[in-house]
């Protein structure tokens, strides 16, 4: 009897959740592991999918785990500062951040499209957290969260890069309207990656018709401050400065220069409203 789950109903964009799941699963048990995610190991075993095709995606594997660790750290700091926080992971995919952080005693929502939440509930059922099956652009969840009257942290990991800048701007405008004191933590692609998903070491392994395109990136995060009058830049982390020792020598050499980091390095940013 085969009880494995077949992710055939996932669209091209939603199917990208399989890449960070694989990356975190194979990271487990390394002596130099960037994070430990036993849930990722468990879930990957339950999915009928050829994960071996990602085996050559060395840079993405490191990047996914380093990005997740940085966002985990930002989440811990926010919860320590605001023990009554509301945390929303937008475009949650199959990420087990709530479990990695030992199920913190806060109000926690994982949001994604219905097709993703359906698989998520099979693989990682809700415990103290709750799932929201909707689009991150649907403002109804923002209105709902605003009614809770608590400090809000929004997490977007591997999400905004797939939308054009007009939609990213519209998202931040909606957040500013409904959650005017929220904190947003998200990753930003380097400009060199836009329009080049077919060269990405992991995405190029997906079928051409299913592979989504990179549409948004920034060289300078400060340009976002002009989008909304109440946006403030909290902090920016260059990924290479936190996981560089795991990269091949030629990648480390590229990121030694300020120019190399600005043009080619992924960043994790924290923006604060209010």
C-alpha positions in Angstrom: 0.0 0.0 0.0 1.4 3.4 -1.0 0.4 6.2 1.4 2.6 8.8 -0.1 1.3 12.2 -1.2 1.4 13.2 -4.8 1.9 17.0 -5.2 0.3 16.9 -8.7 -2.3 19.6 -7.9 0.3 22.3 -7.2 0.7 25.1 -9.7 4.1 26.1 -11.0 4.5 28.8 -8.3 3.2 26.7 -5.5 5.4 23.8 -6.5 8.5 25.8 -5.7 7.7 24.9 -2.0 9.4 21.5 -2.7 12.8 23.2 -3.1 13.2 24.6 0.4 11.6 21.5 1.8 14.3 19.4 0.2 17.0 21.9 1.2 16.1 21.8 4.9 15.6 18.0 4.9 19.1 17.2 3.5 20.6 19.8 5.9 19.6 17.7 8.9 22.4 15.9 10.6 25.3 17.9 9.0 28.0 18.8 11.6 27.9 22.3 10.2 24.1 22.5 9.8 22.6 26.0 9.4 19.4 24.8 11.0 17.8 21.5 12.1 14.3 20.7 10.7 13.3 17.2 11.5 9.8 18.0 10.2 11.2 18.6 6.8 12.9 15.2 6.9 9.7 13.6 7.8 7.5 15.4 5.3 9.9 14.8 2.4 9.7 11.0 3.0 5.9 11.2 2.7 5.9 12.9 -0.7 6.1 11.0 -4.0 8.4 13.3 -5.9 11.9 13.0 -7.6 13.8 15.2 -5.1 17.1 13.7 -6.4 16.9 16.0 -9.4 17.8 18.9 -7.1 21.0 17.2 -5.9 23.2 19.5 -8.0 21.6 22.7 -6.6 24.3 23.3 -4.1 24.0 27.1 -3.8 20.2 27.0 -3.5 20.4 24.4 -0.8 22.8 26.5 1.3 20.8 29.7 0.5 17.4 28.2 1.5 18.8 27.1 4.9 20.7 30.3 5.6 17.7 32.4 4.7 15.4 30.3 6.9 17.8 30.6 9.8 18.0 34.4 9.5 14.2 34.7 9.4 13.9 32.3 12.4 16.3 34.5 14.3 14.3 37.6 13.5 11.1 35.9 14.6 12.6 34.8 17.9 13.7 38.4 18.6 10.2 39.8 17.8 8.5 37.3 20.1 11.0 38.0 22.9 10.1 41.7 22.5 6.4 41.1 22.1 5.2 38.0 23.9 1.6 38.7 22.9 2.6 38.9 19.2 0.6 37.8 16.2 2.9 36.1 13.6 1.8 35.4 10.1 3.8 33.4 7.7 2.6 34.4 4.2 3.2 31.9 1.4 4.1 29.4 4.1 4.4 26.4 1.8 5.6 23.5 3.8 7.8 25.4 6.1 7.8 24.2 9.7 9.0 27.4 11.3 6.4 27.2 14.1 7.7 23.8 15.0 11.4 24.8 14.6 10.8 27.6 17.2 9.3 25.0 19.6 5.6 26.1 19.0 5.9 29.6 20.7 2.9 30.7 22.8 1.8 33.4 20.4 -1.0 33.8 17.9 0.4 32.2 14.8 -1.1 31.8 11.3 0.4 30.1 8.3 -1.2 31.4 5.1 -1.1 30.0 1.6 -3.3 29.2 -1.4 -6.0 26.5 -0.8 -4.1 23.9 -2.9 -1.0 24.3 -0.7 -3.0 24.4 2.6 -4.7 21.1 1.6 -1.3 19.4 1.3 0.0 21.1 4.4 -2.8 19.8 6.5 -2.1 16.3 5.3 1.6 16.6 6.1 1.8 19.0 9.0 -1.6 19.4 10.7 -2.3 22.5 12.8 -1.5 22.3 16.5 -1.6 25.7 18.3 -1.2 27.5 15.0 -3.9 28.1 12.5 -4.0 27.9 8.7 -5.5 30.4 6.4 -6.3 29.2 2.8 -6.2 32.4 0.8 -3.9 34.7 -1.2 -1.5 37.0 0.5 -3.1 39.8 -1.6 -6.6 39.2 -0.1 -7.0 42.0 2.3 -9.6 40.1 4.4 -6.9 38.5 6.5 -5.4 41.9 7.1 -8.7 43.3 8.4 -9.1 40.2 10.6 -5.6 40.5 12.1 -6.1 44.2 12.7 -9.1 43.4 15.0 -6.8 41.5 17.3 -5.0 44.7 18.4 -1.7 43.1 19.0 1.9 43.6 17.6 2.1 42.0 14.2 5.0 40.3 12.5 4.6 39.3 8.8 7.1 36.8 7.3 7.6 36.3 3.6 10.2 33.8 2.5 10.8 33.0 -1.1 7.5 34.7 -2.1 7.7 38.4 -3.3 10.4 37.6 -6.0 7.7 36.0 -8.1 5.5 39.1 -8.4 6.0 42.3 -10.5 7.0 45.4 -8.6 3.5 46.9 -9.0 2.0 44.0 -7.0 4.7 44.1 -4.4 4.0 47.8 -3.9 0.3 47.2 -3.7 0.9 44.6 -1.0 2.9 47.0 1.1 0.3 49.7 0.6 -2.5 47.4 1.8 -0.5 46.4 4.8 0.1 50.0 5.6 -3.6 50.7 5.5 -4.8 47.8 7.6 -1.7 47.1 9.8 0.0 50.5 10.2 2.4 49.3 12.9 3.3 45.9 11.5 6.9 44.6 11.1 7.6 42.8 7.8 10.6 40.4 7.3 11.3 39.2 3.8 14.0 38.2 1.3 15.1 40.2 -1.7 16.7 38.8 -4.8 19.7 40.5 -6.4 18.8 42.3 -9.7 20.9 40.0 -11.7 18.4 37.2 -11.1 15.3 38.8 -12.6 14.1 37.0 -15.7 16.6 34.3 -15.4 14.8 31.5 -13.5 15.8 29.0 -16.3 19.4 29.4 -15.1 18.6 29.0 -11.4 20.3 25.8 -10.1 17.1 24.4 -8.6 14.3 26.0 -10.7 15.8 24.9 -13.9 15.1 21.4 -12.9 11.4 22.1 -13.1 9.4 21.7 -16.3 9.5 24.8 -18.5 5.8 25.2 -18.5 5.6 24.9 -14.7 8.7 27.0 -13.8 7.8 30.5 -12.5 9.8 33.5 -13.4 11.7 35.9 -11.1 10.0 39.3 -11.5 11.1 41.5 -8.6 14.4 42.5 -7.1 16.2 45.5 -5.6 19.8 46.6 -5.5 19.1 49.1 -2.7 16.4 48.3 -0.1 16.2 51.9 0.8 14.3 52.7 -2.4 11.3 51.0 -0.8 11.1 53.7 1.8 9.6 56.0 -0.8 6.7 53.6 -1.3 4.9 54.5 1.9 5.4 57.5 4.2 5.4 55.3 7.3 7.9 52.7 6.2 11.2 52.5 8.2 14.2 50.3 7.5 15.0 48.1 10.5 17.9 46.0 9.3 19.3 44.3 6.2 21.3 41.1 6.3 23.4 39.9 3.4 23.1 36.2 3.2 26.7 35.6 2.2 27.9 37.2 5.4 26.1 34.6 7.5 26.6 31.4 5.4 29.7 32.3 3.4 31.8 29.6 4.8 29.6 27.0 3.2 29.9 28.5 -0.3 32.5 27.5 -2.8 35.6 29.6 -2.9 34.6 31.4 -6.1 31.3 32.5 -4.6 33.0 33.7 -1.5 35.4 35.7 -3.6 32.5 37.3 -5.5 30.9 38.5 -2.3 34.0 40.0 -0.8 33.4 43.2 -2.7 30.6 45.7 -1.9 29.7 45.7 -5.6 29.5 41.9 -5.7 27.2 41.8 -2.7 24.8 44.5 -4.0 24.5 43.0 -7.4 24.5 39.2 -6.7 23.8 38.5 -3.0 20.4 37.8 -1.5 19.3 40.0 1.4 16.9 39.5 4.3 15.2 42.8 5.2 13.2 44.0 8.2 10.8 46.9 7.4 8.8 48.5 10.2 5.6 50.5 9.7 4.5 53.3 12.0 
